[in-house]
Amino acid sequence: MSGPEPRGRWVAIITGAISVAIAVAYLVLIAVLDSRGPLLPPPPEALGLSPAGAPAAAGAVAPASAGAAAVPPRG
C-alpha cells in the first residue's frame, strides 16, 4: 500500500472545511441571537387574555356542559 488516494484526501479536506464553516456560522448566529437581550414573554393580548386592568369575560372559564364538571376522572 502506498498511502491514501489523492482524491480521497481532497474529499476529506473539503468535508472538513465545510464542517468548520458550518460550525463558525452556527457560533456567529448564536452570538447575534444572544446579543439581542433576554427573551421576554408575550403581552397578554397576544395570548387572547384580557389586560390586567380590564375585567375578564364572564364565560371564559365556564365548562362546556353542566355535567362535565361533576364527572370524576377515570383512573
Summary of the structure (lengths in Angstrom):
residues: 75
radius of gyration: 29.2
end to end distance: 69.0
largest distance: 84.0
contacts: 90
relative contact order: 0.05
helix: 44%
strand: 0%
